[in-house]
Amino acid sequence: MVLERYGYRVSTASDGLTGLEMFREGQHDLLLLDIMLPHLDGIGLCRRIRETSQAPILMMSARGASLDVVAGLEAGADDYIVKPVDTTVLLARIRTLLRRATFTRPPTAGSRPADDGLLAFRDLSVDTRGLEVRVEGRPLALTPTELRLLLEFVAAPGIALQRQTLLRKVWDYGWDGDSRVVDLAVQRLRKKIGAGHIETVRGFGYKFRR
């Protein structure tokens, strides 16, 4: 009701299996998943969706426990929110995810991309204009969050980036953002592009290797 009041078109499902069926039959710009769903919980539903889609996923949980948060993010969620939900926070998170899913990246100060926007790092190539990523020549499917995170890294190779900096640039979070979101997103990105490209800077953040 709240989302419809703000102009969003919403379709709902009362259990995970119905939600999966609805997702497969329609086109959705964003998915808001509750962890506690009958028949197929939100974690399982998120994993099933990620098998075929990179659509933005916002996970919602009644508890902010670390295990719930980590499980949701590891399953492929882009972000999470804890119930009871503040309407303004929910709307802000949704707007951010939708904006991230459709963004066109402007030139980054200090970066030195080739004229065609193609950057190469060993077996990894990133087209910063066409927003395409390849590993050993094969196209790689990334979620909007993973793509935006990778673009931040390749714009500053060899430079250590703080977690809070990444939260602000990728998730649009201020100082109160949860750095676990960054850690889990980096973990998923490493699995896709290869662990050797992103180095952990202990107690600080991450650095992309040239």
Buried (B, 14 or more C-beta within 10 A) or exposed (E): EEBEEEEEEEEEBEBBBBBBEBBEEEEBEBBBBBBBBEEBBBBBBBBBBBEEBBBBBBBBBEEEEEEBBBBBBBBBBBBBBBBEBEEEEBBBBBEBBBEBBEEEBEEBEEEEBEEEBBBEBEBBBBBBBEBBBBBEEEEBEBBBBBBBBBBBBBBBBEEBBBBBBBBBBBBBBEEEBBBBBBBBBBBBBBEBBBEEBBEEEEEEBBBBEE
